[in-house]
């Protein structure tokens, strides 16, 4: 009975189709006989005839054929509906998204892609809830190919998909759009269980920028398990962040990995201002010499008066000669004559010429605090000469080039950070020549930048090793 009813339904549909289309009587008979044939090829030819006619009546018959028991007939009907531009054909394709066979639902998605942009987005949204991974994956690919901001709400849902490929495609597509509307979904993606998706999300948030990206990047900077991702997020926040991220970014100064703590020092320096400088005071207590020295250097460049107190406290307890000198230089830039006694007490702790930076800092404070010259009078009293530096000190410490000294602190720190990150990247790629070039650029701007000095030494050692001739065979 079911079979008889189906045949009757098809015959009726064909009859309606034949009566309403400009086919000859012979063609009508051909269509009828083809669709009722027991041979699959004949029936497929009948579907092809319906596609060629392409009017509403033909579409109605094709939609009826979506109920056919044979997969091949349903597949051919879906393909035919995709080639017909009438609105009713799109309705038929939406119906095909409920087909029991996943491959036919995938075919329906692919044919919906041929329709108008608005039609595609609206009709594919339900397909993102399909139980089959392939259907959802194909739906996201089609939506991604649109490159339309209108697709953002639908693609954002796919970021939560259970299948990794679906989520990755959605995140890649949202990143390509690079619109602020994508930020909530990308922020969610920074917590994805797949590392590669988290990397994509961080990269795209960096590209979009703006304060809305900060929560996601801060989450990565402070909670991410993968070292490289934490390091990237800290560096990115230094480049695109503002004062609102300083408190949270300061948590990275307590990261278990020294490279992240060093990056946090640099990023806080790039953000600048008193809050950043005071946050760096935590790093003056770090267990690693390089972190303490780097914090002192950056605080000196920022030259925030409020940082004088933590700097003077740090120099009194510090034991490492390099850090002591970096602290003294910073005090020379930040302080006033009240800091001179502390520096005078510190100088004898180091032997000449290692204590030269301390005496230079003292001289800088004395020079800075000289009274302004008074207009000459008839009998002006001569200005007493400044006290000479101790005779034992004779070796000067290289000073930054004049251009670097005259550069605003924010610009100088930005250039230092850019060159250091590039030097770090090339080192990881084992391109030691390029790494050395960028690290030397940092030291031209600030000769006492500890991370650059340390990495430069390693890069030179590795370059020497890689350039050494192979040992002679025994």
Phi, psi and omega per residue, in radians:
X1 nan -0.731 3.134
X2 -1.076 -0.766 -3.129
X3 -1.113 -0.739 -3.137
X4 -1.117 -0.722 3.121
X5 -1.118 -0.698 3.136
X6 -1.124 -0.762 3.134
X7 -1.100 -0.713 3.131
X8 -1.100 -0.692 3.139
X9 -1.120 -0.734 3.125
X10 -1.138 -0.747 -3.138
X11 -1.072 -0.723 3.123
X12 -1.109 -0.763 3.134
X13 -1.087 -0.750 3.136
X14 -1.119 -0.688 3.135
X15 -1.063 -0.814 3.132
X16 -1.061 -0.777 -3.128
X17 -1.050 -0.802 -3.090
X18 -1.142 -0.670 -3.098
X19 -1.259 -0.381 -3.031
X20 -1.885 -0.014 -3.130
X21 -1.980 2.660 -3.077
X22 -1.355 0.936 3.059
X23 -1.719 2.642 3.080
X24 -1.264 2.914 3.119
X25 -1.065 -0.629 3.124
X26 -1.159 -0.726 3.115
X27 -1.137 -0.668 3.126
X28 -1.094 -0.742 3.108
X29 -1.142 -0.647 3.119
X30 -1.112 -0.783 -3.131
X31 -1.079 -0.771 -3.124
X32 -1.086 -0.808 -3.104
X33 -1.195 -0.617 3.130
X34 -1.131 -0.829 -3.092
X35 -1.211 -0.374 3.138
X36 -1.749 0.051 -3.131
X37 -1.215 2.687 3.059
X38 -1.490 -0.201 -3.140
X39 -1.520 2.272 -3.089
X40 -1.078 -0.724 -3.110
X41 -1.103 -0.657 3.105
X42 -1.117 -0.775 -3.133
X43 -1.116 -0.678 3.106
X44 -1.136 -0.623 3.067
X45 -1.134 -0.620 3.085
X46 -1.097 -0.725 3.091
X47 -1.090 -0.684 3.118
X48 -1.098 -0.663 3.094
X49 -1.089 -0.706 3.120
X50 -1.107 -0.705 3.114
X51 -1.096 -0.712 -3.119
X52 -1.166 -0.635 3.094
X53 -1.160 -0.919 2.968
X54 1.124 0.419 3.072
X55 -1.757 -3.102 -3.070
X56 -1.049 -0.680 -3.119
X57 -1.140 -0.709 3.112
X58 -1.124 -0.698 3.134
X59 -1.100 -0.703 3.130
X60 -1.061 -0.704 3.115
X61 -1.156 -0.746 3.121
X62 -1.065 -0.704 3.108
X63 -1.111 -0.664 3.082
X64 -1.103 -0.586 -3.136
X65 -1.252 -0.227 3.076
X66 -1.163 -0.215 3.085
X67 -1.650 0.015 -3.079
X68 -1.091 2.601 -3.123
X69 -1.289 -0.382 -3.082
X70 -1.557 2.200 -3.136
X71 -1.022 -0.703 -3.073
X72 -1.110 -0.646 3.117
X73 -1.176 -0.747 3.127
X74 -1.126 -0.721 3.105
X75 -1.059 -0.824 -3.127
X76 -1.108 -0.632 3.129
X77 -1.176 -0.709 3.097
X78 -1.089 -0.792 3.134
X79 -1.084 -0.690 3.125
X80 -1.139 -0.741 3.109
X81 -1.099 -0.573 3.109
X82 -1.161 -0.472 -3.116
X83 -1.550 -0.082 -3.138
X84 -1.802 2.249 -2.997
X85 -1.538 0.040 -3.112
X86 -1.237 2.561 3.111
X87 -0.982 -0.604 -3.120
X88 -1.108 -0.531 3.115
X89 -1.136 -0.655 3.097
X90 -1.124 -0.631 3.078
X91 -1.075 -0.712 3.118
X92 -1.107 -0.687 3.126
X93 -1.155 -0.626 3.071
X94 -1.091 -0.669 3.094
X95 -1.110 -0.655 -3.119
X96 -1.162 -0.313 3.087
X97 -1.168 -0.184 3.103
X98 -1.790 0.163 -3.134
X99 -1.045 2.534 -3.132
X100 -1.171 -0.365 -3.117
X101 -1.679 2.227 -3.094
X102 -1.090 -0.650 -3.096
X103 -1.167 -0.526 3.084
X104 -1.299 -0.626 3.073
X105 -1.137 -0.684 3.063
X106 -1.062 -0.754 3.124
X107 -1.083 -0.668 3.100
X108 -1.094 -0.738 3.093
X109 -1.041 -0.817 -3.119
X110 -1.083 -0.602 3.135
X111 -1.425 -0.506 3.007
X112 -1.072 -0.559 3.137
X113 -1.036 -0.340 -3.127
X114 -1.406 -0.178 -3.056
X115 -1.498 -3.075 -3.122
X116 -1.156 2.734 -3.071
X117 -0.993 -0.835 -3.126
X118 -1.108 -0.657 3.132
X119 -1.135 -0.720 -3.130
X120 -1.070 -0.885 -3.072
X121 -1.051 -0.828 -3.098
X122 -1.142 -0.655 -3.057
X123 -1.442 -0.417 -3.104
X124 -1.549 -0.267 -3.139
X125 -0.969 -0.779 3.103
X126 -1.106 -0.503 -3.099
X127 -1.180 -0.353 3.110
X128 -1.227 -0.193 3.066
X129 -1.757 0.153 -3.105
X130 -1.106 2.562 -3.111
X131 -1.273 -0.301 -3.092
X132 -1.677 2.280 -3.115
X133 -1.044 -0.706 -3.077
X134 -1.100 -0.662 3.136
X135 -1.153 -0.797 -3.139
X136 -1.152 -0.730 3.140
X137 -1.073 -0.777 3.135
X138 -1.140 -0.660 3.123
X139 -1.082 -0.770 -3.141
X140 -1.156 -0.676 3.108
X141 -1.071 -0.771 3.133
X142 -1.092 -0.783 3.127
X143 -1.114 -0.663 3.128
X144 -1.138 -0.677 -3.124
X145 -1.146 -0.363 3.109
X146 -1.143 -0.548 -3.073
X147 0.879 0.781 -3.098
X148 -2.030 2.357 3.081
X149 -1.138 -0.397 3.109
X150 -1.139 -0.360 -3.118
X151 -1.491 -0.103 -3.057
X152 -0.991 -0.825 -3.134
X153 -1.030 -0.669 -3.121
X154 -1.262 -0.787 3.127
X155 -1.109 -0.564 -3.134
X156 -1.089 -0.576 3.103
X157 -1.150 -0.600 -3.090
X158 -1.227 -0.260 3.102
X159 -1.134 -0.350 3.127
X160 -1.724 0.135 -3.089
X161 -1.070 2.643 -3.122
X162 -1.324 -0.277 -3.063
X163 -1.743 2.263 -3.020
X164 -1.050 -0.783 -3.111
X165 -1.078 -0.653 3.125
X166 -1.125 -0.809 -3.138
X167 -1.111 -0.746 -3.116
X168 -1.086 -0.771 3.128
X169 -1.089 -0.709 3.120
X170 -1.108 -0.777 -3.134
X171 -1.145 -0.734 3.101
X172 -1.048 -0.745 -3.128
X173 -1.154 -0.771 3.120
X174 -1.079 -0.662 3.114
X175 -1.162 -0.633 3.109
X176 -1.120 -0.656 3.123
X177 -1.178 -0.572 3.070
X178 0.851 0.821 -3.138
X179 -1.976 2.622 -3.116
X180 -1.076 -0.427 3.111
X181 -1.149 -0.329 -3.137
X182 -1.426 -0.242 -2.981
X183 -1.051 -0.801 -3.135
X184 -0.996 -0.747 -3.130
X185 -1.195 -0.698 3.129
X186 -1.190 -0.606 3.083
X187 -1.117 -0.673 3.068
X188 -1.127 -0.641 -3.081
X189 -1.200 -0.311 3.116
X190 -1.193 -0.210 3.087
X191 -1.803 0.164 -3.100
X192 -1.056 2.512 3.110
X193 -1.150 -0.336 -3.134
X194 -1.585 2.182 -3.081
X195 -1.065 -0.750 -3.095
X196 -1.085 -0.618 3.105
X197 -1.201 -0.671 3.098
X198 -1.114 -0.687 3.101
X199 -1.069 -0.798 3.114
X200 -1.048 -0.768 -3.103
X201 -1.079 -0.774 3.129
X202 -1.102 -0.774 -3.140
X203 -1.055 -0.738 -3.103
X204 -1.268 -0.624 3.068
X205 -1.090 -0.686 3.085
X206 -1.054 -0.773 -3.094
X207 -1.132 -0.673 -3.125
X208 -1.291 -0.784 3.109
X209 1.194 -3.068 -3.137
X210 1.619 2.803 -3.025
X211 -1.125 -0.418 3.140
X212 -1.172 -0.366 -3.138
X213 -1.444 -0.236 -3.018
X214 -1.074 -0.785 -3.095
X215 -0.992 -0.769 3.139
X216 -1.138 -0.762 -3.129
X217 -1.167 -0.657 3.114
X218 -1.159 -0.618 3.103
X219 -1.095 -0.707 3.115
X220 -1.192 -0.753 -3.078
X221 -1.078 -0.507 -3.020
X222 -1.961 -0.327 -3.050
X223 -2.099 -0.304 -3.049
X224 -1.106 2.407 -3.127
X225 -1.417 -0.521 -3.101
X226 -1.403 2.126 -3.045
X227 -0.994 -0.858 -3.084
X228 -1.008 -0.638 3.124
X229 -1.232 -0.732 3.087
X230 -1.041 -0.781 -3.120
X231 -1.069 -0.770 3.132
X232 -1.082 -0.787 -3.108
X233 -1.096 -0.716 3.124
X234 -1.103 -0.781 3.125
X235 -1.120 -0.717 -3.136
X236 -1.098 -0.755 -3.125
X237 -1.089 -0.555 3.072
X238 -1.162 -0.503 -3.095
X239 -1.543 -0.602 -3.057
X240 -2.017 -0.081 -3.048
X241 -1.354 3.127 3.027
X242 -2.489 -2.981 -3.019
X243 -1.099 -0.319 -3.119
X244 -1.219 -0.318 -3.103
X245 -1.688 -0.061 -2.994
X246 -1.044 -0.827 -3.092
X247 -1.042 -0.839 -3.118
X248 -1.234 -0.682 -3.139
X249 -1.136 -0.513 3.127
X250 -1.071 -0.389 3.099
X251 -1.105 -0.458 3.125
X252 -1.213 -0.252 3.079
X253 -1.209 -0.211 3.109
X254 -1.915 0.249 3.130
X255 -1.050 2.538 3.138
X256 -1.157 -0.338 -3.118
X257 -1.751 2.322 -3.066
X258 -1.140 -0.581 -3.116
X259 -1.140 -0.607 3.100
X260 -1.222 -0.703 3.129
X261 -1.122 -0.696 3.092
X262 -1.120 -0.731 3.107
X263 -1.096 -0.663 3.126
X264 -1.119 -0.671 3.084
X265 -1.053 -0.830 3.138
X266 -1.115 -0.721 -3.111
X267 -1.192 -0.713 3.075
X268 -1.101 -0.628 3.070
X269 -1.104 -0.701 3.118
X270 -1.123 -0.621 3.138
X271 -1.201 -0.540 3.002
X272 1.207 3.094 3.084
X273 1.506 2.963 -3.097
X274 -1.080 -0.748 -3.140
X275 -1.018 -0.714 3.120
X276 -1.131 -0.819 -3.086
X277 -1.083 -0.725 3.138
X278 -1.220 -0.569 3.070
X279 -1.110 -0.576 -3.114
X280 -1.200 -0.250 3.133
X281 -1.030 -0.508 3.106
X282 -1.059 -0.692 -3.092
X283 -1.211 -0.284 3.098
X284 -1.233 -0.191 3.091
X285 -1.840 0.110 -3.069
X286 -1.081 2.608 -3.124
X287 -1.258 -0.353 -3.126
X288 -1.635 2.276 3.139
X289 -1.004 -0.759 -3.067
X290 -1.059 -0.644 -3.134
X291 -1.228 -0.774 3.141
X292 -1.100 -0.753 -3.121
X293 -1.146 -0.751 -3.141
X294 -1.102 -0.711 3.122
X295 -1.091 -0.724 3.123
X296 -1.101 -0.749 -3.139
X297 -1.076 -0.827 -3.098
X298 -1.147 -0.725 3.108
X299 -1.084 -0.611 3.086
X300 -1.175 -0.686 3.120
X301 -1.163 -0.719 3.125
X302 -1.150 -0.572 3.063
X303 0.910 0.852 3.094
X304 -1.557 2.137 -3.083
X305 -0.958 -0.593 -3.103
X306 -1.132 -0.299 -3.109
X307 -1.471 -0.054 -3.100
X308 -1.060 -0.740 -3.081
X309 -1.078 -0.907 3.113
X310 -1.112 -0.522 3.116
X311 -1.188 -0.770 -3.126
X312 -1.215 -0.608 3.067
X313 -1.138 -0.706 -3.107
X314 -1.166 -0.679 -3.061
X315 -1.216 -0.441 -3.137
X316 -1.317 -0.441 -3.131
X317 -1.812 -0.242 -3.055
X318 -1.207 2.484 -3.119
X319 -1.973 -0.381 -3.085
X320 -1.391 2.247 -3.089
X321 -1.040 -0.731 -3.111
X322 -1.137 -0.700 3.137
X323 -1.209 -0.689 3.102
X324 -1.003 -0.801 -3.136
X325 -1.140 -0.689 3.107
X326 -1.128 -0.700 3.097
X327 -1.139 -0.718 3.127
X328 -1.094 -0.764 3.118
X329 -1.063 -0.741 3.124
X330 -1.105 -0.742 3.111
X331 -1.091 -0.661 3.098
X332 -1.081 -0.550 3.141
X333 -1.479 -0.551 -3.009
X334 -1.658 -0.626 -2.850
X335 -1.460 -2.911 3.097
X336 -2.416 -3.015 -3.032
X337 -1.106 -0.335 3.119
X338 -1.149 -0.364 -3.131
X339 -1.491 -0.191 -3.072
X340 -1.048 -0.784 3.138
X341 -1.007 -0.697 3.124
X342 -1.075 -0.748 -3.137
X343 -1.193 -0.642 3.120
X344 -1.128 -0.617 3.093
X345 -1.256 -0.515 -3.084
X346 -1.376 -0.636 -3.009
X347 -0.938 -0.768 -3.115
X348 -1.165 -0.216 3.138
X349 -1.232 -0.350 3.104
X350 -2.002 2.551 3.108
X351 -1.480 2.639 3.027
X352 -1.118 2.566 -0.011
X353 -1.565 0.153 -3.070
X354 -1.090 -0.483 -3.101
X355 -1.538 0.114 3.138
X356 -0.958 -0.767 3.130
X357 -1.048 -0.523 -3.141
X358 -1.185 -0.780 3.122
X359 -1.178 -0.581 3.062
X360 -1.114 -0.668 3.115
X361 -1.159 -0.695 3.094
X362 -1.068 -0.799 3.138
X363 -1.081 -0.667 3.131
X364 -1.126 -0.688 3.125
X365 -1.187 -0.697 3.116
X366 -1.106 -0.793 -3.127
X367 -1.118 -0.707 -3.101
X368 -1.129 -0.593 -3.031
X369 -1.728 0.242 3.036
X370 -1.129 2.486 3.074
X371 -1.154 2.618 3.111
X372 -1.096 2.484 -3.123
X373 -1.058 2.376 3.132
X374 -1.579 2.518 3.117
X375 -0.978 2.409 -3.066
X376 -1.075 2.372 3.062
X377 -1.905 3.113 -3.121
X378 -1.033 -0.736 -3.130
X379 -2.209 1.288 -3.131
X380 -1.268 2.366 3.128
X381 -1.373 2.395 -3.105
X382 -1.163 2.503 3.108
X383 -1.363 2.233 3.136
X384 -1.121 2.495 -3.131
X385 -1.195 2.612 3.111
X386 -1.173 2.658 3.132
X387 -1.088 2.327 3.140
X388 -1.207 2.648 3.066
X389 -1.191 2.672 3.137
X390 -0.955 2.433 -3.050
X391 -1.129 -0.481 -3.065
X392 -1.170 -0.391 -3.094
X393 -1.506 2.107 -3.048
X394 -2.377 -0.349 -3.063
X395 -1.681 2.030 -3.138
X396 -1.332 2.679 3.048
X397 -1.663 2.345 -3.115
X398 -1.019 2.355 3.111
X399 -1.742 2.714 3.093
X400 -1.082 2.698 3.083
X401 -1.000 2.720 -3.095
X402 -1.002 -0.667 -3.133
X403 -1.085 -0.670 3.139
X404 -1.232 -0.641 3.130
X405 -1.141 -0.627 -3.091
X406 -1.425 -0.220 -3.067
X407 -1.264 2.439 3.048
X408 -1.016 2.533 -3.031
X409 -1.037 -0.689 -3.125
X410 -1.095 -0.764 -3.138
X411 -1.153 -0.711 -3.140
X412 -1.095 -0.804 -3.141
X413 -1.151 -0.646 3.116
X414 -1.083 -0.801 3.135
X415 -1.142 -0.683 3.109
X416 -1.066 -0.818 -3.103
X417 -1.131 -0.735 3.138
X418 -1.058 -0.812 -3.116
X419 -1.205 -0.645 -3.139
X420 -1.160 -0.757 3.141
X421 -1.082 -0.739 3.112
X422 -1.131 -0.722 3.102
X423 -1.080 -0.674 3.120
X424 -1.164 -0.757 3.140
X425 -1.089 -0.807 -3.132
X426 -1.144 -0.587 3.098
X427 -1.101 -0.764 -3.138
X428 -1.151 -0.491 3.085
X429 -1.464 0.003 -3.124
X430 1.136 0.417 3.016
X431 -1.670 1.400 -2.938
X432 -1.241 -0.541 3.130
X433 -1.093 -0.822 3.125
X434 -1.179 -0.651 3.101
X435 -1.033 -0.808 3.139
X436 -1.063 -0.711 -3.105
X437 -1.061 -0.798 -3.099
X438 -1.268 -0.636 3.126
X439 -1.183 -0.620 3.067
X440 -1.145 -0.561 3.071
X441 -1.083 -0.686 3.117
X442 -1.080 -0.792 -3.067
X443 -1.248 -0.352 3.012
X444 -1.207 -0.584 3.121
X445 -1.395 -0.679 -3.106
X446 -2.568 1.672 -3.055
X447 -1.058 -0.347 -3.087
X448 -1.818 0.616 3.136
X449 -1.533 1.803 -2.982
X450 -1.021 -0.811 -3.111
X451 -1.046 -0.684 -3.130
X452 -1.190 -0.706 3.127
X453 -1.100 -0.753 -3.112
X454 -1.154 -0.818 -3.110
X455 -1.215 -0.603 3.113
X456 -1.085 -0.745 3.122
X457 -1.077 -0.734 3.120
X458 -1.140 -0.730 -3.138
X459 -1.091 -0.715 3.126
X460 -1.146 -0.687 3.102
X461 -1.112 -0.778 -3.122
X462 -1.161 -0.658 3.111
X463 -1.127 -0.703 3.122
X464 -1.112 -0.728 3.130
X465 -1.113 -0.753 -3.083
X466 -1.264 -0.382 -3.139
X467 -1.577 -0.206 -3.104
X468 -1.182 2.464 3.128
X469 -1.163 2.588 3.121
X470 -1.124 2.628 -3.135
X471 -1.116 2.534 -3.138
X472 -1.161 2.427 3.116
X473 -1.107 2.494 3.136
X474 -1.338 nan nan
